[in-house]
């Protein structure tokens, strides 16, 4: 008895990607379907290697396919190919970058750069090709937090090669100036220099380029948001009311620029005692979640205030790299999966699915 292609597609149409709220056939995730009598080989191509629902989709797909009458042998492969923001690959600024992720905050001191760096490293650990651009010109902390002390070079005398550390490509104005040099620049100079780091760096092919924005809603965040096509923004806050009030203004800025806000991250959620391991809510409790509900945003997760995170930043080894099995690292890995899922949601909704069958 031979299995029919229609049987396979009908079975897989019952398998849902919970993040996309679509079945895998409609979402264009079914690839390379081959049938030889009762033997079936098929690939499900996830929309991101950081998909948090990978194992559920695999389990559901296997169960649905094995229920088909006449199936004697099944080979199910799970792969991933990050989908880009609509028309993102057509922009001349970042031709090889599929998704630009803005990481912003309404005020300084909330750990935005720590979140941006560990988010980038976590996405890379999930298997994505990732870059990180430090766009905070007045306080470029990424050089210290990555441990990079080299200066970028140009191979063609036209573009700079990004530096690499911890599995990601990195660029910062901090690599181009002396460590103790202050940038006393006005808005137009900052904007021009920033766009040079976007345009004149050889980023190559990337699934995600994370932009660590300066805090607030001034010239630099506006320039990036207006001139770089992004897949969305991640907002970082801490639990106390003053930080939450500022993140509301950041949300309003992105809304006015028609940039989707992927969600909010509550950093420094609680202090973890290095001696007893117990957590203490020294700022407040649940402020980030309440703000997400108030502004109708996704709540992407909580990151604790822990000594390992601070030490990793000072030593140039992010906690996701230096302590990959720690609870803090797992929090960032979960955050990366949720951010990737939100980006896939935004992208898939704008793209028509295509089902490709093998010969």
Secondary structure, 3 states (H helix, E strand, C coil): CCCCHHHHHHHHCCCEECCCCEECCCCCCEEEEEEECCEEEEEEEECCCCCCCHHHHHHHHHHHHHCCCCCCEEEEEEEECCCCCCCHHHCCCCCCEEEEEEEECCCCCCCHHHHHHHHHHHHHHCCCCEEEEECCCCCCCHHHHHCCCCCCCCCCCCCECCEEECCEEEEEHHHCCCCCCCCCCCHHHHHHHHHHHHHCECCCCEEEEEEECCCCCCHHHHHHHHHCCCCEEEEEECCCHHHHHHHHHHHHHHHHCCCCEEEEEECCCCEECCCCCCEECCCCCCHHHHHHHHCCCCEEEECCECHHHHHHHHHCCCHHHHCCCCHHHHHHHHHHHHHHHHHHHHHHCCCCCCCECCC
